Amino acid sequence: MFGLGKNKIQGKKINFKIEGMHCTGWAMNIDGELEETPGVIEATTSFAKATTTITFDPNKVNKPQLLKAIKTAGYDVLEDK
């Protein structure tokens, strides 16, 4: 269920392991691309862990669209985490 809770919209979370990041700036590229995707509430990518965690509204965006946004940013997903 979606709604306001502590001034944050809550959504579904998904994690991906990312391949091809070589610095923290590249992690910000992934976050930027994901956050421009309609339905994405928040994206947090960790260079150190090579992962991204995405909070999204599944009524507006789906897993293949999230994967496409990551690939558009120039990275590959190694596996679902």
N, C-alpha and C positions, 0 to 999 in steps of 0.2 A: 504494500500500500504506500502511496506517495502522499506527502503532506509536509507541513512545516513542523520541525521538531528542533528546538533550540536554534531557530533561525536558519536551519539548513534543510534543503530538500533531500529527502532520503530516496535511495534507489537501489538497484541491484548492483553488486560488485563482481568484477571478474579480474583475474590476474593472468598475465602472460609473461613468459620468459623471452627476452629480446636478444637478438643476435646483431652484432655490428656496431655497437656503441663504443666509442673510443675516448670520450670525455664527457664531462657533465653538461656541456653545452648541447651535445647531441641528445641527451635526455630531455632537455628543455624543448628541442625540436619536436620530439614525440608528443610531449604534453601539449604544445601549441596546436599541433595538427589535430589531436584528439579533441581538445576543448573547442575547436571550431566546428566539430561534427555535431549537428543537431541531435539533441537527446543526451549528450554527454554532460553530466553534472560536474564531474571532477576527474582529473587524470593526474596521477603522481607516478613519475618514473624515477627509478633509482639506478644510477650509473653503477654504483658499487655492487648491487645485487643483480644487475642486468634484468630487472623486472619492471613491469608497469601494472599499476592497479587503477582500474577505471570504475567509477560510479556512474551509472547511466539509467535512463528511463527505458525499460524494455518495450514500452508502447511506442517509442519514437525511434529507436535504433536497435540493431541486432548485432550478434557476434560477427557475422561476415562483414558488416559495415565497419565495425571497430578494427578488424584485421586489415581491411582495405585502407583505413586512415593511417595505420602504422606503416603499411607498405608504401603509401604515398609519401610519408615522411622519409622513406629510404631505408627502412629496416625490415628484418624478417622476424617472425615469431618462431622460436625453436619448438615450443610445446605449450600447451595449456598448463597452467600451474595451479 
